[in-house]
Amino acid sequence: MDEKQTNDAKQVMLVQQADDGRIRAVTGMDSVGNLHTVEPTQQNVSNLLNVNTQDSALETFFKKFMQEAENPSHTGIFIMAQSALEQLIRIDFDPQALEAYRVNPAERVQAQEQRFEPLDTSKIDLDDLAKKGIRVEDIEPHLRAMSYGHKSNGLVDMSPELESGLRVATKGRVSLEEQADGSLKVIPHYWQEKPDLDAPFHGVLLDDEVKNNLTNGRHAGKVLDLELEQGKLTPCYVSRDKWTNTLEYMPVELLEKRVVIKNAELSEGRQIDFYGGGKVLLEGYTTRAGYKRDAYIQIDAAERNYEFSYDGLDRKRYQAENRAIHTQQRAERGEREAKEMGKAPELTIHHMILKAAVPDEAYKQWSEAVKDPSKRADVKAFYIKGMVKDGQGEPFNAWVKPNFALGKMDFFKWNPDRAKRQGAEVKPAGESRTQVAVNSEGKTVEAVKNVKEPLKQGQQQPTPTQEKRAARTYRKNNSKGLKH
C-alpha cells in the first residue's frame, strides 16, 4: 500500500503482545529498546510516536526484538502512516488488512545501518586541514562522534591562515562536511568570549528576558520566530553553545514531541512548558543503568537534544527503590551466568603451580591439549613436589591434572590415571597428609599433638628437638599446677 511507503507523513507503530495477542500502539521507547504503549484508539492517535524521527531508538528496539526470539515480548511489528492507522481503527483491525503493514525487523535494521553508515574519516582533506591550522592528532579523540554528524565534544586548538599569510591562534569545535567529490572537510566553529546579544540574530532582536536567560543559563527559555529565509519566520529553539559561546538554533518542527521521556511521563502542563522552551522537572525517569532519578530538563538547540541538570534535587529520593533494582539486576546477571555455565572457561597452563615448578613434560603436554582438544583424552597427571597452599606456608606434594571441562587444575592424593576415584579439590599426597591436616585443617594427630610449630613437608612424627621442647613445656605446665 502507498500509505506504508509514505515518508513525509507521520509514521506510527503497532505491536502485537506475545502473551495475549492484543494490538498496542507505541507512544515512546527508551535507549535500550523498551516500549511504552497505549490502546490504539482514535483518542490516542495524536500521542503516538513518530517513527520517522526515532531511527536510532527504533534500531535498538528491532535488535532487541531479534535477541528475544526464544522468549519474545511481541510477536508482530506493524508500521504505517497515521492515516492508515485511522482506517484500521474504523475496521477494528481486521487481521488481513493489518498484515499488509507488518515489517521484518532484520530488514529494517539492515536498511537503517546502511542509511546511517558513518562518514569515512580517511577521506578528510588534509591540505585543507593544514590550511586551517588544525592538527590531526587533536581531532582524533572526536572523530567517531564527528563521523556521525556531531561536533567535537570539546575545543580544539587551531591557527587558521589569513589571506595575508599570517596565522591567528584560536580554538573552537569542529565538525565534518562531505564535499561533492566525496572528500570531507573539517569545519571550524570558533570560540568567542561571549555572544553579542544586542545584535540581531537571524533578523530578530532579542528581548531582555531572552538575553538574561542566555547569559545566566544557556537557553532562550521560549520559542523565537527567526528569519531563516528572507521574509519567512520559523519557530525555533535557541541556545548558547557551552563550548564556543556562539548562539545556535533548531527549528521546532525537528523535535519529536513525546509524552514519555526515559520512562517518565510529562503532565500536560509540563509538556506545554517544556516544548515551549522552558525548564521542567522530569520525575522518576530511568537512567541508562536502569535506576530511578529526578532531573530538570530543557531543550538544548546547540546539541539537538535535552539538557539534564540536578541542582537542588534530592538524590536519595529513590534510594530504596534503586537498591531493589540493583538486587534484581544482580540476580538476573547470576541467572545469565548460570545459563552460560555449560561453556567451560578457558584454561591457561602456567610454568608454576602454587609456587612450585611444573615439569617441562607436563607443561608441554598440557599446553598442547589446551590448543588441540583431540589430545585431551591422553593428558596425564604429574606428581609435583613443594607446592604451597597449606595455610602456614609449608610445602606439600600432590598429583596434578588439568580439568578441561571446568577450566581449572585438579589435585589428587593418588595418581588419578591409575585409581578409579578422582577428587576435585586440593588433596595432599600420602606423605603430606599429616602435615596438611595439622597445618591447614586444625586437626589433632596423636603422634604430633605436642608439636606447636607448623609441620615440615612430609612430617608425620616429631623431631628429637621438638620432643625435647614438648617435654620442657609439659614439665613447666605441670609444675605450675603443683604450686597451686
N, C-alpha and C positions, 0 to 999 in steps of 0.2 A: 504494500500500500504506500501511497505517496506520503501519508502522514508519518509513517515510520522513518522515512528518509529525510524529512524536513529538518534542516539545521538552523534556520533563522528563527523558528518558533520555539517556545518553551517546551523542553522535553522533560517528561516526568517518568518515574519508575515505579512499577508494582513488583511485589514479591509474593510468592506462594509459600505459606508456612508449612514446614515439614511435619509438624505434629498434628495439625487438624485440617490442612489443605485450604485454609481460608486465604483470601487475597487481601493484602495490605498495601497501602500507598506510602512511599518513603518521603519523610519531611526533612531528613538530615542524616549525616553519617559522621563518625569521628575519625581520628587519624589512623586508627587500627582496623577500620572496616566494619565497625558495629553500626547497625541501622536504627533509626528512630522512625516509627511508622504510626499511621492512623488509619481509621476506616476510610475506604475510598468512596466518599460521598461528595455530592456537589458542594456542600458547605466547606469541605476541607481542600478543595482544588487549589485555591489561591495560596495555601500554605505549603504546598508540596515543593520538594527540592527540584531546582532546575539543573538537570544533569549536564547540560551544555557547559556550565561553568564550574563543574566539580570533577574534572577529568582525573586529577591525581588521586583524590579520595575514592573515586569510582574504581580506579585501577586497583587500589588497595583492597576494596571490597571484593572485586572479581577474583583476585588472587586468594583471598581468604576463603571464598566460596569453593574454589577448586581444592584447597587444602582440606576442607571439611567433607570431602567426597564420601568417606566411610560413615560419618555421623553428621549429616547436613542439618543446618538450621532452616534452610529454604530448599524447595525442590524446583523452583522456576523463577526466572527473571524476565520482566517484560518492560520494554522502553517504547514510549510513543509520544506524539505531540499532545499538548493539553487538550486540543480539540478532539483528538481521537479518544482520550480518556472520557470526556464528557459524553461521547456517543456510547461507549461501553457501559457507562453508568446507567444510561437510559434503557439498555437492553439487558441489564442485570448480569453483565459479564458472561455472556454466552461463551462456553469453552472454545467453540470453534472459531469465534471472532477474536477471542483473546489470544489464541495460539499464533495468529498472524504477527504478533508483536514480541514473541519470545526471542531472546538473544542468547548467543553462545558466549559464555564468559571467556573461554580460551581465545576465541577470535577477537573479542573486544580488547583483551589485554595486549595481544599481538599488535593490533591496529594502533592502540594508544602508545605502546612502546616505540613503534615506528614513527608516530607523529611527534613524540616528544624526545626524539633522539637528540642528545646534546650536541652542541657545536664542536667541531673538530679543532681543538686549540693548536694543533700543529700547523694550521693554516694562518696563524697570526702573522701579519705583515711586520717583520722585524725591522725593516728600514724605517717604516712609519713610526714604530715604537721608539727607535733610537732618536728620531727627529723630535719626538715629544719628550725625550729625556726620561723615559721610564725603563727601568731595568727588569729583565725577565725574572730574575730571582725574587724581586719584590712583589710580583703579581702571582707567582707560583702558588702560594697558600690559598689564593682566592679563585684559581682557575676553574675548579669544579663548579662552584656556585655561578661563576660568570658564564660557563658553558651552557647553563640552563636559563640564561637570560637575566640573572640578578647582577646587581652592582657588587663590588668588593665589600666584604664585611669589615671595613676599616679604611683608614687613609693610607695612601701610597705616596712616597716621595717622587717628585718629577721636576724636570727643568726644561720646559718647552723652548724650542728655538724660535726667536723672533725673526721678522723679516730682515732686520739689521744684522743677523747672525749671532747676536748676543743671546744668552740663555738666562732665564729668570728661575731661581729656585722657589718651588712652591709645593703643594701637596693636594691631594684630592682622592675621591673614589674613582674607580674605573669600571667600565662595562665593555661588552663586545658588540660589534655591529658587523653583520655579514654584508659583503660588497657584491656587486653584480658579477664579478669574475670568480666568486666563490671564496675569496680570501676574507680574513677577519681583521678589522681594525679595532684597536683599543681606544675607547672614547673616554677622555678625562672629564670628570665633574669636579671642578676646582673648589677648594675650601675658601671660605671667606669668614672674616672675624664675626660679622653679624649681617643679617639681611637688611636691605633698605626698605623698611616697612612704609615709608612715606611715598615711595614711587609706585605708579600704577602697576598692578600685577595682572597681566593679560587683560589690559584695558579697564581694570576696576581698581578704584581707590579703596584701601582697607579702612574700615571704621575703627574707632578706639577700642571697642570690645575685642575685635579680632586681633589687633596689634598687641593688646595686653595678653591674650591667650597664647599667641605665638611667642611672645617674649618670656613669659613665666612658665610656659609649658612648651609643647611643640605643635599643637594642633589648633586650627582656627576655632573649633568649638561649634561650628554651624556650617551649613551648606552655603557656598558662594556661587553666584552666577558669573562665570568667566567668559570672556570673548575669545574662545579658542579659534574661531573662524570669524572673519570680518562680518559684522552685522548680525551675528548669531550668538546668543548667550547659552552656555551649557552649565547645568548644575554640577558643582564639583566639591570634593573634599580637598582641603589644603593643609599641609603640614610642613614643618621645618625639618630638614634632614638632620639627624642627630650627629652626623659626622662632618658634613660640609657647611651647615647653617644656611643652605640655599632653600628657597621655597619650592615645594613640589605639589602638583595637583593630581587628582584622579577623578575622572567623571563618575558621578553617582551610578550611572547605568552599568558600570563594570563590576559593581559589587553585588554579589548574591545576597539577598536578604533572607535570613534564616530566623526561625522561631527558636530553634535549639542550637546552642553553640557548646561544643565539647560536653555533650550530655546534660547541659543545664538549660532550662527553658527561660526565656526572657518574657516578662509580662508585657501586655500590650503597651502600657505606659513607658516601660524601659525601651521597648522597640522603637517607639516614636523618638525618644531622646537619643538613642544610640545611632539610629540611621539618619538622624538629623545632625550628626556630627558631635554629639555630646559624650561625656564620660558617664558610664553607668556601672552599677555593681552587678557582677555575674556571680551568683551564689551557688556553691556546691558543684562547680564544674569538675570534670575528670581530667587529671594530668596524664601525660604520656605513660607514666609508670602505673596508672590505674588508681591513684589516690584522689580524695576529695579535697577541694580547696576553694576559697573565695578570691576574687580579684576584681579590680576596676579595669574596664576595657574601653578602648576608644579607637576609632578608625584611624589608621596611620597611612596617609596618602603617599608618603615617601617610600614606604616599604610595601605598599599594596597589600596590607594585612591589618591585623588588630594589634594594638599595643596593650600589654598587660602590666599593671602596677599593683603594689600590695601595701603601700604605706598606710598605717593606721588600722589595719585589719588584724583580727585575732587568728594567728596561725595555728592555735591549738584547738580551734572550734571542732574540728573533725578528728581529733586525736584518737578517740576510742574506735570510731568507725574505720579509720585508716589502719589501726592496729589489727582489726579483724580482717581487713582486706589483705594486709601483709601476711597474716596467718594462712588465709585461703590460698594466696599465691604460692606460698611456700609448700603447702600441701599439694597443689596442682603440679608444682615442679617435681615434687617427690614421686607423684604418680607417673609423670612422663619419664623420669629417670628409671622407675621400676619397670616400665614397658621396654626400656632400652637395655635392660639387664641381660637380655638374651644375646646381645652383641658383646663379645669379650673385649675388655680393654687391651690395648696394645702392650705387649711385654717387651721390656728393654733388658738386655743382658749387659751386666757390668763386670769389670775386671775384679771388683771387690764385693764381698757379701758380708755384712756385719763385721767390717774391719778386717776380714780375712781374704787372702788372695784366692781367686778362682783358678783352678788348674787350667793350663793352656788348652789341653784336650777338651775339657768341659766347656770353656768359653767358645772354642771353635765350633763344637758340635751344637751347642745351644743356639748360638748366633745364626748358624746356617738353617736351623729348624724354624727360627723366627721368620726368616726370609722365604723359606720354602716349606709350606705346610705338609707336603708329602713326606718330609723327613721326620716329622714329629713322633710318629709311632716308634721309631728306633732310638729316640733320645734316652739316655741312661742317667741314672743318679750317680753322683760323685760324693765321696767321703771328704768333707772339708774340716780341717782342724783349726782351732784357735779363733772361732767366731765369738763375738762379744755381744751378748744380749741376755745376761743373767741377773740384771738388777744391781750388781756390785762391781761391774767392770772386769770380771774374771772370765777368761776364755773357756769355751766348751766346744765339743765336736759333734757333728751330726751328718747324716746323709741329706743331700740337697738335690732337688729335681724341679725343672720348670713345670708349672701348671698352666698350659696354654689356654685352657677353657676359661679360667678365672683371671688370667693375666697377672699371675704372681708366682713366687717361688714357694715350694712346699719343703718342709723339713721333717725328717724321719729318724727314729731311734734305731731302725733296722734298714737293711737295703730293700727298698720297695720293689725293685726289679726281681727279687727272689721271694719276697713274702707275699702272702695273699691279702693281708690287710694293709691299708695305707692311711696315714694320718694326714691332716690338713693344717696343722699348726706347728710352731717351733717345738721340736722334741729333741732332747739330747741323746747322744749315743749311750750305750750301756755304761761305759767308764765315767761318763759325765753326769749320770742320773742323780747320784747323791749330791754332787756339787750344786746343780740347779735346784734340786728340791729344797736344800737348805738356804741357798743364797737368794733365790727368786721367790719361792713359794712359801717361805717361812715355816717349813715343816721341821719337825724334830726327828732326827735319826739317832738311834740309841748309841751307835758307835762313836759319834762325834757330838753328842749332846752338850758336852762341857767346853767345846771349842767356840770362842767368842768372835774370832775374826773370820772373814769370808774364806771359804774353802778354795783351794787352788784347783787348776784343771785336773780332772780325773780323780781327785782326792776322795777316798772313802773311809780312811782311818786317820786319827790324829797323829801328827808328827811327834817325835820324842820331846821337842821343845814345847809343843802345845800341851802334851801330857803333864810336863813339869809345871807349866803355867796354870793349868787347870787344878793341879793338886794344891798349889800355893793358895789359889783362890778359895778352894774348898776348906782348907785349914783355917784361913783367915775368917771366913764367914762363920765357921763352927766355933771358933774361939770367941767371937763377939757374942754368940748365943750363950756361951757358958758364963760370961761376965754378968749377964742379967740374972 
